[in-house]
Amino acid sequence: MRFIALTELILWIGWKQQLCAKSFAMKLNESVSKIMSTSLHTVQVNDSLEHASSMFRKHHIRHLPVTHKGELKGILSLTDLQRLSFASAYSSEDSFEGTADAGVMEMLGISQVMNRNVVTISRTASIREAGEILSSNEFHALPVLEGEKLVGIVTTTDLIRFMIREAE
């Protein structure tokens, strides 16, 4: 009898795992709009890099869509700014003010540093599609469009939070 009970338990656990896996797979087919961030912080093409740096600090974000007259023109990441910095690897300072990097920041503009080849995703695309794009590329944010309008951004952090929530 004990063997049968153990076998039943193993079968029940296997069935439960399959059920959870199917449920998770179904959730991956839901719209990316369910996990994207909609409180967007953007910068304009003509804004200064110092302004972008302050936006990153103020809002605790790592990606800023770059717009011009409401149209998405590129994306700027915190990493893009850090690549310009001579001191970022050696300093815990949050500001470039008073450093050699301030001169570099003044010489260049957002339009010279941003990534112009932005991969975007439609609001109706699935969470799975977003995950596939982010996992097969070397960037961590996808601007979300509805038609030509920027309506959100989905990041690898959003995907991780989704997976953790679904695992509970």
Secondary structure as UniProt FT lines:
FT   HELIX           2..28
FT   HELIX           32..34
FT   STRAND          43..44
FT   TURN            45..46
FT   HELIX           49..59
FT   STRAND          63..68
FT   TURN            69..70
FT   STRAND          71..77
FT   HELIX           78..84
FT   TURN            88..90
FT   TURN            97..98
FT   HELIX           100..107
FT   HELIX           110..113
FT   STRAND          121..122
FT   TURN            123..124
FT   HELIX           127..135
FT   STRAND          141..146
FT   TURN            147..148
FT   STRAND          149..155
FT   HELIX           156..167
//
